[in-house]
Amino acid sequence: MVYTVFGFRSGFLETVRLRNDSLERKATLTPHPTRERMMRAYAVGADGFYFLERRFGAGFGNFALLDDVAVEACQEFKIPLGEPVGTIELHELGRLAIKLFEWEYGALE
């Protein structure tokens, strides 16, 4: 699966806010027919950070890897994504990838 890599020069991906906003959205959509999709994100530890830094450039404090659904949710809730630096297949990172979350994201049908 392809993930978009976002580099953060300062700050980080606001996962708590994303989770809260997605749960609030789910509660407001409950009476309506919805389509649930999974949004997924990964981070990396020190070795993975150096791998991504070599591939996408230096100067970042951390990286977040988001699938298309997570990117859509962040944009919907106006959560800052950092700087998009490229894409990567998750298997390229092997054990360097650390799962941040895997949550449902609802949208009206």
VEXTILO-157025 format. One record per residue: residue in one letter; x, z, y of N, C-alpha, C, O in turn. Coordinates in nm, 4 decimals. Layout:
(atom A; (X; Z; Y); (X; Z; Y); (X; Z; Y); (X; Z; Y))
...
***
This chain:
(atom M; (0.0842; 0.0000; -0.1172); (0.0000; 0.0000; 0.0000); (0.0891; 0.0000; 0.1241); (0.1907; 0.0694; 0.1282))
(atom V; (0.0510; -0.0772; 0.2238); (0.1278; -0.0897; 0.3470); (0.0824; 0.0167; 0.4469); (-0.0371; 0.0389; 0.4667))
(atom Y; (0.1799; 0.0813; 0.5087); (0.1543; 0.1832; 0.6108); (0.2217; 0.1402; 0.7398); (0.3303; 0.0823; 0.7382))
(atom T; (0.1564; 0.1689; 0.8514); (0.2179; 0.1454; 0.9814); (0.3002; 0.2685; 1.0160); (0.2529; 0.3815; 1.0040))
(atom V; (0.4232; 0.2457; 1.0588); (0.5141; 0.3548; 1.0935); (0.5081; 0.3759; 1.2441); (0.5251; 0.2821; 1.3221))
(atom F; (0.4840; 0.4992; 1.2833); (0.4821; 0.5376; 1.4240); (0.5964; 0.6345; 1.4486); (0.6136; 0.7319; 1.3754))
(atom G; (0.6738; 0.6073; 1.5515); (0.7823; 0.6956; 1.5899); (0.7404; 0.7796; 1.7094); (0.6799; 0.7288; 1.8038))
(atom F; (0.7721; 0.9058; 1.7051); (0.7406; 0.9983; 1.8137); (0.8706; 1.0442; 1.8779); (0.9536; 1.1081; 1.8132))
(atom R; (0.8879; 1.0112; 2.0051); (1.0074; 1.0545; 2.0778); (0.9930; 1.2007; 2.1191); (1.0915; 1.2739; 2.1284))
(atom S; (0.8709; 1.2410; 2.1432); (0.8397; 1.3815; 2.1676); (0.6989; 1.4048; 2.1141); (0.6187; 1.3118; 2.1066))
(atom G; (0.6700; 1.5261; 2.0780); (0.5393; 1.5554; 2.0221); (0.5301; 1.5138; 1.8767); (0.6311; 1.4890; 1.8110))
(atom F; (0.4073; 1.5065; 1.8275); (0.3822; 1.4773; 1.6872); (0.2398; 1.4283; 1.6713); (0.1616; 1.4334; 1.7662))
(atom L; (0.2057; 1.3816; 1.5545); (0.0689; 1.3398; 1.5243); (-0.0198; 1.4637; 1.5179); (0.0100; 1.5575; 1.4439))
(atom E; (-0.1262; 1.4646; 1.5931); (-0.2156; 1.5802; 1.6020); (-0.3130; 1.5811; 1.4838); (-0.4297; 1.5447; 1.4982))
(atom T; (-0.2640; 1.6230; 1.3678); (-0.3457; 1.6188; 1.2459); (-0.4623; 1.7172; 1.2500); (-0.5692; 1.6880; 1.1964))
(atom V; (-0.4435; 1.8323; 1.3121); (-0.5530; 1.9303; 1.3191); (-0.6666; 1.8741; 1.4027); (-0.7833; 1.8842; 1.3647))
(atom R; (-0.6332; 1.8158; 1.5149); (-0.7370; 1.7547; 1.5995); (-0.8061; 1.6390; 1.5279); (-0.9279; 1.6236; 1.5373))
(atom L; (-0.7289; 1.5585; 1.4569); (-0.7859; 1.4474; 1.3814); (-0.8835; 1.4995; 1.2765); (-0.9930; 1.4454; 1.2609))
(atom R; (-0.8446; 1.6034; 1.2053); (-0.9319; 1.6607; 1.1018); (-1.0595; 1.7164; 1.1639); (-1.1690; 1.6906; 1.1138))
(atom N; (-1.0466; 1.7919; 1.2718); (-1.1644; 1.8493; 1.3371); (-1.2582; 1.7417; 1.3898); (-1.3797; 1.7504; 1.3717))
(atom D; (-1.2022; 1.6405; 1.4547); (-1.2851; 1.5323; 1.5080); (-1.3539; 1.4547; 1.3965); (-1.4695; 1.4150; 1.4111))
(atom S; (-1.2846; 1.4327; 1.2860); (-1.3463; 1.3585; 1.1752); (-1.4572; 1.4402; 1.1094); (-1.5578; 1.3835; 1.0668))
(atom L; (-1.4408; 1.5722; 1.1004); (-1.5472; 1.6568; 1.0451); (-1.6677; 1.6623; 1.1380); (-1.7816; 1.6602; 1.0914))
(atom E; (-1.6444; 1.6692; 1.2680); (-1.7551; 1.6671; 1.3640); (-1.8302; 1.5351; 1.3555); (-1.9532; 1.5324; 1.3588))
(atom R; (-1.7560; 1.4265; 1.3447); (-1.8195; 1.2941; 1.3340); (-1.9041; 1.2866; 1.2078); (-2.0158; 1.2347; 1.2103))
(atom K; (-1.8512; 1.3380; 1.0983); (-1.9246; 1.3359; 0.9713); (-2.0555; 1.4136; 0.9842); (-2.1589; 1.3706; 0.9331))
(atom A; (-2.0507; 1.5278; 1.0524); (-2.1709; 1.6091; 1.0703); (-2.2760; 1.5368; 1.1543); (-2.3954; 1.5476; 1.1264))
(atom T; (-2.2330; 1.4636; 1.2564); (-2.3296; 1.3921; 1.3402); (-2.3853; 1.2689; 1.2707); (-2.4956; 1.2248; 1.3028))
(atom L; (-2.3117; 1.2131; 1.1770); (-2.3574; 1.0935; 1.1051); (-2.4421; 1.1262; 0.9824); (-2.5016; 1.0364; 0.9229))
(atom T; (-2.4481; 1.2531; 0.9439); (-2.5150; 1.2927; 0.8198); (-2.6547; 1.2343; 0.8035); (-2.6863; 1.1871; 0.6942))
(atom P; (-2.7405; 1.2344; 0.9059); (-2.8754; 1.1807; 0.8839); (-2.8804; 1.0282; 0.8708); (-2.9841; 0.9725; 0.8345))
(atom H; (-2.7703; 0.9614; 0.8997); (-2.7669; 0.8151; 0.8976); (-2.6910; 0.7644; 0.7748); (-2.6059; 0.8347; 0.7204))
(atom P; (-2.7224; 0.6422; 0.7319); (-2.6429; 0.5837; 0.6228); (-2.4998; 0.5588; 0.6704); (-2.4766; 0.4923; 0.7714))
(atom T; (-2.4070; 0.6129; 0.5967); (-2.2664; 0.5986; 0.6354); (-2.1847; 0.5381; 0.5227); (-2.2240; 0.5371; 0.4061))
(atom R; (-2.0715; 0.4888; 0.5625); (-1.9745; 0.4340; 0.4675); (-1.8501; 0.5196; 0.4785); (-1.7853; 0.5226; 0.5831))
(atom E; (-1.8168; 0.5885; 0.3723); (-1.6996; 0.6759; 0.3707); (-1.5775; 0.5984; 0.3212); (-1.5825; 0.5300; 0.2190))
(atom R; (-1.4705; 0.6106; 0.3943); (-1.3433; 0.5535; 0.3530); (-1.2385; 0.6631; 0.3605); (-1.2541; 0.7597; 0.4351))
(atom M; (-1.1344; 0.6484; 0.2849); (-1.0265; 0.7467; 0.2854); (-0.9201; 0.7045; 0.3862); (-0.8793; 0.5884; 0.3908))
(atom M; (-0.8759; 0.8009; 0.4668); (-0.7621; 0.7765; 0.5552); (-0.6459; 0.8594; 0.5016); (-0.6628; 0.9734; 0.4584))
(atom R; (-0.5279; 0.7989; 0.5057); (-0.4100; 0.8622; 0.4475); (-0.2925; 0.8544; 0.5444); (-0.2768; 0.7577; 0.6190))
(atom A; (-0.2110; 0.9589; 0.5409); (-0.0901; 0.9606; 0.6236); (0.0205; 1.0326; 0.5493); (-0.0036; 1.1228; 0.4690))
(atom Y; (0.1420; 0.9904; 0.5781); (0.2620; 1.0498; 0.5188); (0.3624; 1.0794; 0.6284); (0.3604; 1.0183; 0.7352))
(atom A; (0.4490; 1.1731; 0.6004); (0.5637; 1.2056; 0.6845); (0.6860; 1.1962; 0.5943); (0.6753; 1.1583; 0.4777))
(atom V; (0.8002; 1.2302; 0.6482); (0.9230; 1.2300; 0.5685); (1.0053; 1.3533; 0.6037); (0.9957; 1.4072; 0.7140))
(atom G; (1.0856; 1.3961; 0.5084); (1.1818; 1.5028; 0.5324); (1.3081; 1.4441; 0.5936); (1.3080; 1.3306; 0.6414))
(atom A; (1.4148; 1.5210; 0.5918); (1.5397; 1.4795; 0.6560); (1.5943; 1.3487; 0.6004); (1.6301; 1.2597; 0.6777))
(atom D; (1.6017; 1.3348; 0.4679); (1.6557; 1.2117; 0.4098); (1.5682; 1.0915; 0.4446); (1.6194; 0.9840; 0.4760))
(atom G; (1.4383; 1.1096; 0.4389); (1.3453; 1.0022; 0.4750); (1.3537; 0.9673; 0.6221); (1.3404; 0.8510; 0.6602))
(atom F; (1.3762; 1.0696; 0.7055); (1.3915; 1.0459; 0.8489); (1.5109; 0.9538; 0.8743); (1.5002; 0.8582; 0.9510))
(atom Y; (1.6236; 0.9821; 0.8106); (1.7428; 0.8988; 0.8300); (1.7203; 0.7576; 0.7782); (1.7688; 0.6608; 0.8368))
(atom F; (1.6469; 0.7459; 0.6685); (1.6131; 0.6141; 0.6142); (1.5317; 0.5344; 0.7169); (1.5624; 0.4184; 0.7446))
(atom L; (1.4276; 0.5975; 0.7730); (1.3429; 0.5285; 0.8711); (1.4176; 0.5029; 1.0015); (1.3975; 0.3998; 1.0657))
(atom E; (1.5026; 0.5954; 1.0402); (1.5816; 0.5779; 1.1613); (1.6745; 0.4571; 1.1490); (1.6882; 0.3789; 1.2430))
(atom R; (1.7379; 0.4424; 1.0330); (1.8250; 0.3262; 1.0109); (1.7436; 0.1967; 1.0137); (1.7905; 0.0942; 1.0631))
(atom R; (1.6234; 0.2023; 0.9611); (1.5417; 0.0812; 0.9520); (1.4728; 0.0455; 1.0836); (1.4645; -0.0720; 1.1193))
(atom F; (1.4235; 0.1464; 1.1560); (1.3408; 0.1194; 1.2739); (1.4040; 0.1592; 1.4069); (1.3479; 0.1303; 1.5126))
(atom G; (1.5186; 0.2245; 1.4034); (1.5867; 0.2585; 1.5274); (1.5931; 0.4082; 1.5526); (1.5123; 0.4859; 1.5017))
(atom A; (1.6915; 0.4459; 1.6326); (1.7160; 0.5872; 1.6643); (1.6371; 0.6286; 1.7887); (1.5749; 0.5465; 1.8561))
(atom G; (1.6423; 0.7569; 1.8158); (1.5796; 0.8088; 1.9361); (1.4455; 0.8750; 1.9138); (1.3815; 0.9202; 2.0087))
(atom F; (1.4026; 0.8809; 1.7891); (1.2741; 0.9430; 1.7589); (1.2949; 1.0845; 1.7057); (1.3941; 1.1140; 1.6391))
(atom G; (1.1985; 1.1714; 1.7369); (1.2033; 1.3077; 1.6857); (1.1422; 1.3189; 1.5485); (1.1830; 1.4030; 1.4684))
(atom N; (1.0432; 1.2336; 1.5203); (0.9808; 1.2299; 1.3884); (0.9028; 1.1006; 1.3725); (0.8810; 1.0265; 1.4684))
(atom F; (0.8615; 1.0756; 1.2497); (0.7852; 0.9565; 1.2154); (0.6591; 0.9969; 1.1408); (0.6561; 1.0987; 1.0718))
(atom A; (0.5547; 0.9152; 1.1559); (0.4324; 0.9308; 1.0765); (0.3952; 0.7938; 1.0223); (0.4047; 0.6936; 1.0932))
(atom L; (0.3531; 0.7896; 0.8972); (0.3111; 0.6665; 0.8319); (0.1617; 0.6756; 0.8091); (0.1148; 0.7666; 0.7406))
(atom L; (0.0851; 0.5812; 0.8662); (-0.0601; 0.5851; 0.8584); (-0.1147; 0.4565; 0.7986); (-0.0645; 0.3475; 0.8260))
(atom D; (-0.2185; 0.4706; 0.7163); (-0.2866; 0.3510; 0.6674); (-0.3810; 0.3009; 0.7763); (-0.3981; 0.3666; 0.8790))
(atom D; (-0.4421; 0.1851; 0.7542); (-0.5264; 0.1233; 0.8563); (-0.6457; 0.2101; 0.8949); (-0.6863; 0.2109; 1.0112))
(atom V; (-0.7023; 0.2829; 0.7995); (-0.8182; 0.3678; 0.8275); (-0.7771; 0.4845; 0.9175); (-0.8501; 0.5193; 1.0103))
(atom A; (-0.6626; 0.5445; 0.8915); (-0.6133; 0.6545; 0.9757); (-0.5828; 0.6045; 1.1170); (-0.6106; 0.6742; 1.2146))
(atom V; (-0.5262; 0.4853; 1.1282); (-0.4999; 0.4276; 1.2604); (-0.6320; 0.4078; 1.3346); (-0.6430; 0.4409; 1.4527))
(atom E; (-0.7318; 0.3538; 1.2651); (-0.8635; 0.3330; 1.3252); (-0.9234; 0.4656; 1.3728); (-0.9783; 0.4730; 1.4827))
(atom A; (-0.9130; 0.5694; 1.2908); (-0.9675; 0.7006; 1.3272); (-0.8956; 0.7572; 1.4494); (-0.9602; 0.8087; 1.5408))
(atom C; (-0.7637; 0.7483; 1.4519); (-0.6878; 0.7987; 1.5673); (-0.7277; 0.7251; 1.6941); (-0.7415; 0.7866; 1.7999))
(atom Q; (-0.7462; 0.5952; 1.6845); (-0.7869; 0.5184; 1.8014); (-0.9280; 0.5572; 1.8438); (-0.9554; 0.5696; 1.9631))
(atom E; (-1.0168; 0.5764; 1.7482); (-1.1550; 0.6164; 1.7776); (-1.1588; 0.7500; 1.8508); (-1.2355; 0.7665; 1.9457))
(atom F; (-1.0775; 0.8446; 1.8079); (-1.0770; 0.9787; 1.8662); (-0.9735; 0.9952; 1.9780); (-0.9535; 1.1052; 2.0294))
(atom K; (-0.9083; 0.8847; 2.0147); (-0.8085; 0.8844; 2.1226); (-0.6946; 0.9846; 2.0975); (-0.6522; 1.0576; 2.1871))
(atom I; (-0.6477; 0.9850; 1.9743); (-0.5339; 1.0694; 1.9361); (-0.4068; 0.9856; 1.9508); (-0.3961; 0.8785; 1.8910))
(atom P; (-0.3110; 1.0334; 2.0294); (-0.1885; 0.9562; 2.0509); (-0.1155; 0.9272; 1.9193); (-0.0964; 1.0151; 1.8353))
(atom L; (-0.0761; 0.8023; 1.9053); (-0.0120; 0.7575; 1.7816); (0.1392; 0.7444; 1.7917); (0.2033; 0.7123; 1.6916))
(atom G; (0.1969; 0.7671; 1.9039); (0.3400; 0.7424; 1.9142); (0.3648; 0.5935; 1.9322); (0.2761; 0.5190; 1.9741))
(atom E; (0.4839; 0.5521; 1.9009); (0.5235; 0.4129; 1.9188); (0.5211; 0.3404; 1.7840); (0.5920; 0.3804; 1.6917))
(atom P; (0.4399; 0.2334; 1.7711); (0.4415; 0.1594; 1.6450); (0.5752; 0.0862; 1.6320); (0.6131; 0.0080; 1.7192))
(atom V; (0.6461; 0.1126; 1.5218); (0.7795; 0.0536; 1.5070); (0.7870; -0.0470; 1.3932); (0.8869; -0.1178; 1.3809))
(atom G; (0.6842; -0.0550; 1.3100); (0.6842; -0.1505; 1.1999); (0.5952; -0.1035; 1.0876); (0.5177; -0.0090; 1.1023))
(atom T; (0.6078; -0.1716; 0.9746); (0.5302; -0.1363; 0.8565); (0.6246; -0.1135; 0.7393); (0.7397; -0.1572; 0.7394))
(atom I; (0.5725; -0.0440; 0.6402); (0.6526; -0.0160; 0.5212); (0.5594; 0.0020; 0.4024); (0.4489; 0.0544; 0.4161))
(atom E; (0.6042; -0.0411; 0.2883); (0.5340; -0.0141; 0.1633); (0.5730; 0.1269; 0.1198); (0.6907; 0.1629; 0.1232))
(atom L; (0.4760; 0.2052; 0.0798); (0.5029; 0.3440; 0.0443); (0.6065; 0.3552; -0.0669); (0.6881; 0.4474; -0.0663))
(atom H; (0.6043; 0.2628; -0.1620); (0.6982; 0.2696; -0.2744); (0.8437; 0.2542; -0.2294); (0.9352; 0.2948; -0.3012))
(atom E; (0.8657; 0.1961; -0.1113); (1.0022; 0.1821; -0.0612); (1.0657; 0.3175; -0.0303); (1.1879; 0.3320; -0.0345))
(atom L; (0.9824; 0.4159; 0.0006); (1.0328; 0.5493; 0.0318); (1.0498; 0.6358; -0.0918); (1.1220; 0.7355; -0.0888))
(atom G; (0.9836; 0.5983; -0.2004); (0.9945; 0.6781; -0.3222); (0.9576; 0.8224; -0.2977); (0.8507; 0.8515; -0.2439))
(atom R; (1.0451; 0.9129; -0.3368); (1.0194; 1.0565; -0.3219); (1.0466; 1.1083; -0.1807); (1.0312; 1.2275; -0.1545))
(atom L; (1.0861; 1.0209; -0.0915); (1.1135; 1.0621; 0.0459); (0.9851; 1.0838; 0.1262); (0.9865; 1.1524; 0.2284))
(atom A; (0.8748; 1.0255; 0.0802); (0.7472; 1.0384; 0.1503); (0.6796; 1.1705; 0.1143); (0.6784; 1.2121; -0.0016))
(atom I; (0.6237; 1.2350; 0.2160); (0.5520; 1.3613; 0.1988); (0.4095; 1.3406; 0.2495); (0.3895; 1.3039; 0.3653))
(atom K; (0.3108; 1.3640; 0.1634); (0.1716; 1.3425; 0.2034); (0.1316; 1.4426; 0.3113); (0.1446; 1.5637; 0.2935))
(atom L; (0.0825; 1.3898; 0.4241); (0.0294; 1.4742; 0.5299); (-0.1171; 1.5062; 0.5038); (-0.1594; 1.6216; 0.5109))
(atom F; (-0.1933; 1.4021; 0.4736); (-0.3351; 1.4226; 0.4456); (-0.3945; 1.3025; 0.3745); (-0.3381; 1.1932; 0.3728))
(atom E; (-0.5098; 1.3272; 0.3163); (-0.5955; 1.2255; 0.2569); (-0.7378; 1.2764; 0.2762); (-0.7858; 1.3604; 0.2001))
(atom W; (-0.8050; 1.2241; 0.3797); (-0.9375; 1.2724; 0.4189); (-1.0364; 1.1580; 0.4275); (-0.9991; 1.0416; 0.4422))
(atom E; (-1.1638; 1.1942; 0.4180); (-1.2699; 1.0961; 0.4356); (-1.2892; 1.0679; 0.5830); (-1.2740; 1.1556; 0.6681))
(atom Y; (-1.3229; 0.9437; 0.6108); (-1.3557; 0.9016; 0.7469); (-1.4842; 0.8231; 0.7381); (-1.4903; 0.7198; 0.6714))
(atom G; (-1.5869; 0.8715; 0.8051); (-1.7172; 0.8080; 0.7969); (-1.7428; 0.7131; 0.9120); (-1.6991; 0.7353; 1.0249))
(atom A; (-1.8144; 0.6071; 0.8807); (-1.8571; 0.5112; 0.9820); (-1.9991; 0.4684; 0.9483); (-2.0387; 0.4687; 0.8317))
(atom L; (-2.0755; 0.4318; 1.0506); (-2.2105; 0.3852; 1.0261); (-2.2071; 0.2551; 0.9485); (-2.1181; 0.1723; 0.9680))
(atom E; (-2.3035; 0.2377; 0.8615); (-2.3100; 0.1133; 0.7829); (-2.3610; 0.0001; 0.8672); (-2.3733; -0.1124; 0.8186))
***
